[in-house]
Amino acid sequence: MSFSRRSFFRKLVQPHKKSTEERLGRYEQMEQYVRTELLPYDFALTAEQQDELFATVRKALEETGDEELFSAIIRFKTDEVVDAKIRPWREQNRLDERLK
């Protein structure tokens, strides 16, 4: 079997495209991260809010490239997405509590 230097260096320069199964597995890992680490502890989300939150997270993950999705950066991006989504609900919950 001959060794192709051109092929070897091309693989180094061009990033490996992840398979659909690898991406789906990463989506599941990140959704589990959201469930265990990012859901609020100071108030409960409704079922509709949880569905909306996870749909937003999934959309952000699907729009992310492989290089970022499979790096530590994705945790920070996910944190920002979740925080932006939960912040208005938290503020509304605090307002509702004050009005009681």
SVG drawing of the C-alpha trace seen along z (x, -y; Angstrom):
<svg xmlns="http://www.w3.org/2000/svg" viewBox="-52 -43 56 45">
<polyline fill="none" stroke="black" stroke-width="0.4" points="0.0,0.0 1.5,-3.3 1.6,-6.3 0.2,-9.5 1.7,-12.6 -0.8,-14.8 -3.7,-12.9 -2.0,-12.9 -1.5,-16.7 -5.0,-17.3 -6.5,-15.5 -4.5,-17.7 -5.6,-20.9 -9.2,-20.0 -11.3,-19.3 -13.0,-16.0 -16.7,-16.3 -18.6,-14.7 -21.3,-12.1 -25.0,-12.6 -24.7,-10.1 -21.8,-12.0 -23.7,-15.2 -26.9,-13.7 -24.9,-12.2 -23.4,-15.6 -26.9,-17.2 -28.0,-14.7 -25.0,-15.4 -25.6,-19.1 -29.3,-18.7 -28.4,-16.5 -26.0,-19.3 -28.9,-21.8 -31.1,-19.5 -28.6,-18.9 -26.7,-22.2 -28.7,-25.0 -32.3,-24.6 -33.3,-27.2 -33.5,-26.1 -35.3,-29.2 -38.5,-28.6 -40.1,-25.9 -40.6,-26.1 -43.9,-25.0 -43.9,-22.1 -44.4,-24.6 -41.4,-26.7 -39.2,-23.6 -40.3,-22.6 -39.5,-26.1 -36.2,-26.1 -35.0,-22.8 -36.2,-23.7 -34.2,-26.9 -31.1,-25.0 -31.5,-22.3 -31.8,-25.0 -28.7,-26.7 -26.8,-23.4 -27.9,-22.5 -26.7,-25.9 -23.3,-25.4 -20.3,-24.0 -18.5,-20.9 -15.4,-22.6 -17.3,-24.6 -19.9,-21.9 -17.2,-19.4 -15.1,-21.9 -15.5,-23.4 -16.8,-26.6 -20.2,-25.0 -20.8,-25.0 -20.4,-28.8 -22.7,-29.3 -25.3,-27.0 -25.1,-28.9 -25.8,-32.1 -28.7,-30.7 -30.3,-29.2 -29.7,-32.4 -31.2,-34.6 -34.3,-32.3 -34.8,-31.9 -34.0,-35.5 -37.4,-37.0 -39.3,-34.0 -37.3,-34.5 -38.1,-38.2 -41.8,-37.5 -41.8,-35.0 -40.3,-37.5 -42.8,-40.1 -45.6,-37.6 -44.3,-36.7 -44.2,-40.4 -47.8,-40.9 -49.1,-38.0"/>
</svg>
